[in-house]
Amino acid sequence: MAGHPSNEPILGYAPGSEESALLQAEMDRQMSEVVQIPCIINGEEVYTGTTTTQVIPHDHGHVLANVHLAGREEMEAACAAAVSAQADWVDLGLEGRCAVFERCADLLAGDWRMRVNASTMLNQSKTAFQAEIDATCELIDFWRFNCHYARGLHDDFQPLISPSGVENSTEIRPLEGFVLAITPFNFTSIAGNLPSAPAIVGCTCVWKPSRNSYHSNYMLMRLMMEAGLPAGVINFLPGSGAGITEIALANPDFAGLHFTGSTSTFQGLWQEIGIALPNLRSYPRIVGETGGKDFVVAHPDCDRQGLLVALLRGSFEYQGQKCSAASRAYIPSSVWDAISSDLCAEIGKIKMGDARDFTNFVTAVIDERAYRKITGYIERARDRDCCEVIVGGGSDDSTGWFIEPTIIVTTNPTSESMVEEIFGPVLTVYVYEDGEFEEVLALCDEASPYALTGSIFASDEANIQKALDALRFTAGNFYINDKPTGAVVAQQPFGGARASGTNDKAGSPLNLLRWISPRTVKRTLDIPQDWTYPFMGGD
């Protein structure tokens, strides 16, 4: 597409680099203060006095912020503010709205880059590189490309035919009412994109951030306000997900849900929306990206070193806390015999610790609840005859919530850790006989309810095509000879189906289409003056 933006370049943070020094200094600055985080309703800071603390996952004794939680009054006010703000936001026009978010992108690429990266590293325990590609580059790309895509909608959906005497056109309207954005902890970019993508096309939003990313998400809210986001367009509401859902669905102007989180939560929300339908002005749009049990399938004839690197990076970057992380692998016995020792040796070299130490490859998982869940899977695997923990498996929560990168080998392809989402640094490997490639493809397709990401490692094109065909509906993002993570805006639009979500492809025009409600306009130039038709004539 001519004239489109470019992806934001990724800074390397090499030792001695300017960006490395700036980022370290900003982390030190943020750790020297305890921020008071308010609700933002109609552009105003609201300090409720009902607070919770935000701590650093790799140093959970350190408090980053006191967060003022929204109650019923604040939730109702936020919904009302969003409704009231929509008329002026629509009247601003697409170019005016795009100007706001393109300023957001410019600020994030400039003076705000280190602030947002540092807050993400401290709040969500990300390494410098993981924060850079998430909190900075991906969100800049979302803002710039979504503006580009929104401009294209006005041209792409005009009627093809206007007969003589008629002018036909399509107005790209937003949804009537507000969108509720419920965002996850693991990607700052997703937290910023879920309320802002609908806003670009004219919707207004109520944003409920994850309880585990209030600090970094508040930083984004402040950035958007500095860029000129009008009051009420996006309202920032730390607090109860169940509470804001109840309030939003009781409001007849609830127009849509933009969600990333667990499958069970999303299914429950969908059911609640269905119950609320008779009291709503419109049929709400429901867009969600949920769980994953992402796979790597290897053929006996594959690049073995490439597979090893993909398993290590795909499984353990950001402690496996990506919905796209590789968490199950189907490896032929000849390949496993060749790479397993080296894979374990390489994993043994991984450094784990404080995100401020740039030599660490992994840090801590997000909170105690995640720590207990993940270590529970590892301990149950140890107790099962069909499973063996061959590397890692250790954990320590004394300072931070640390879990070692872990590989479980199983002889049962439907064992618990092979089919359930763990969302941590745990990879389960099923070793199959070399001649059973096609049977394993079928097994991979049927083993899990999810269908988010996956990859095939094979050298022969015929085997790659077999995997593409057999796994057609098993992953919304499919990778050939690569790890199943790392989707880039405008390169690999992201989303999956089955229990993984509605597959509305964040980072593409497909997502923006969900937030518009077009109006078709027919302008008659030759106005009929006679009510009769030719067939009504006589002889």
Secondary structure, DSSP 8 states (H G I E B T S, - for coil): -TT-----------TT-HHHHHHHHHHHHHHT--EEE-EEETTEEE--S-EEEEEETTEEEEEEEEEE-B-HHHHHHHHHHHHHHHHHHHHTHHHHHHHHHHHHHHHHHTTTHHHHHHHHHHHH---HHHHIIIIIIIHHHHHHHHHHHHHHHHHHTS-S---TTEEEEEE--B-SSEEEEE--SS-HHHHHHHHHHHHHTT-EEEEE--TT-HHHHHHHHHHHHHTT--TTSEEE--B-HHHHHHHHHTSTTEEEEEEES-HHHHHHHHHHHHHHGGG-SS--EEEEE----EEEEE-SSS-HHHHHHHHHHHHHGGGG-STT-EEEEEEEHHHHHHHHHHHHHHHHT--BS-TTSTT-SB---S-HHHHHHHHHHHHHHHT-TTEEEEE---EE-SSS-EE--EEEEES-TTSHHHHS---SSEEEEEEE-GGGHHHHHHHHHHH-SEESEEEEE-SSHHHHHHHHHHTTTT-SEEEESS-S----TTTS-B--EETTB----BTSHHHHHTTB--EEEEEESS-------GGG---
